Amino acid sequence: MPVRQIILDTETTGLDPKLGHRIIEIAGVELIDRRLSGKHFHRYVNPGRDSDEGALQVHGLTTEFLSDKPKFSEIAAEFLDYVGGAELIIHNAPFDVGFIDAELALMRQKKLATHCPNVIDTLRMAKELHPGKRNSLDALCDRYQIDNSARTLHGALLDAELLAEVYLAMTRGQESLMIEVESTQADVGAAEFRRGELTLAVLRASPDELAIHEAQLADIDKISGAALWRRDGS
C-alpha cells in the first residue's frame, strides 16, 4: 500500500491560541512513497482579528489582505479531507497542531489526531540528528544545501515545500534501507525459485591447503592454548 505523507505548515496572528490567536494561512504538500505528487493544499484564512506586530513582521499578511478571505470554518472540511489518513510532517509540530486543534475546538470538532493518527516533528528529529546546532528551517536548508533564497518572509506553502526537501534529505538513509530490503527480498525470492535447479559442486581441500590450515591452528594454540574446537573434539 502506498505511504501517504503531508508536509504541513501554518502562519498565525501570534504565538498562543489560548490568547485568542488564530490561523491566517495553512498549506500542505503531498508525498506518496517519498515522492512529491504535485497535490498541494493552500488557503489564506480571515482570522477576524489583527496580527501581533511581531507576527506581522514574520509573515507580512495584513488585516486588509485577509479581510476577504474565508473563515477557517469555511475551509475546514476541505482541509480535513485533504489530510485525512495521512502521516503529517511538521516542523515544531506542537505549535501547528495546537493551533489547528484550537480552530477545530471552536467548531466543536474533534482534534486533528482523530483524522491523522501519526505526526512526525522534524524539529525534534533535527535536534536528535544535530544536537547543539541551530535547527530552524533556514538552518536546515543551509545544512542540506537546499535553495531557500525565495524565503524573504515566512509563507505556509513555500515553507511546506522547503520542509519536504529537508525531510527527504534528513531521511535519505531510510530510503536507501527500504530499497536495500526490497532488493534483498527479491534476491531471496529468486534464489528460492531456482534452488531446485541448482547442482552444487563440493570442492575438497588439497593436501597443501590442509597443511596450511593445520599450521594456522597450531599458531592459535601457541597464543591462546588449545582451541575450543580441538577440546570439543570437532
VENGIFEN-V518000 format. One record per backbone hydrogen bond with DSSP energy under -0.5 kcal/mol. NH is the residue of the N-H (numbers start at 1). CO is the residue of the C=O. If there is no record, write none. Layout:
nh | co
NH | CO
NH | CO
This chain:
nh | co
4 | 2
5 | 3
5 | 31
6 | 87
7 | 29
8 | 6
8 | 89
9 | 27
11 | 25
13 | 22
19 | 16
20 | 17
21 | 16
24 | 11
25 | 11
26 | 43
27 | 9
28 | 41
29 | 7
30 | 39
31 | 5
32 | 35
33 | 3
33 | 31
35 | 32
37 | 30
38 | 30
40 | 38
41 | 28
43 | 26
45 | 24
46 | 70
47 | 45
52 | 13
56 | 52
57 | 53
58 | 54
58 | 55
59 | 55
60 | 56
62 | 60
66 | 62
67 | 63
67 | 64
69 | 66
74 | 71
75 | 71
75 | 72
76 | 72
79 | 75
80 | 76
81 | 77
82 | 78
83 | 79
84 | 80
85 | 115
86 | 83
87 | 4
88 | 86
88 | 118
89 | 6
90 | 120
92 | 90
93 | 90
95 | 92
96 | 92
97 | 93
98 | 94
99 | 95
100 | 96
101 | 97
102 | 98
103 | 99
104 | 100
105 | 101
106 | 102
107 | 103
107 | 104
108 | 105
109 | 104
114 | 111
115 | 112
116 | 112
120 | 88
121 | 119
122 | 90
122 | 120
123 | 90
125 | 121
126 | 122
127 | 123
128 | 124
129 | 125
130 | 126
133 | 130
140 | 136
141 | 137
142 | 138
143 | 139
144 | 140
145 | 142
146 | 141
148 | 146
151 | 148
152 | 150
154 | 58
159 | 155
160 | 156
161 | 157
162 | 158
163 | 159
164 | 160
165 | 161
166 | 162
167 | 163
168 | 164
169 | 165
170 | 166
171 | 167
172 | 169
174 | 171
175 | 171
176 | 172
177 | 173
178 | 174
179 | 175
180 | 176
181 | 177
182 | 178
183 | 179
184 | 180
185 | 181
186 | 182
187 | 183
188 | 184
189 | 185
190 | 186
191 | 187
192 | 188
193 | 189
194 | 190
195 | 191
197 | 194
198 | 194
198 | 195
200 | 198
203 | 201
204 | 202
210 | 206
211 | 207
212 | 208
213 | 209
214 | 210
215 | 211
216 | 212
217 | 213
218 | 214
219 | 215
220 | 216
221 | 217
222 | 218
223 | 219
224 | 220
225 | 221
230 | 227
231 | 227
232 | 228
233 | 230
234 | 229
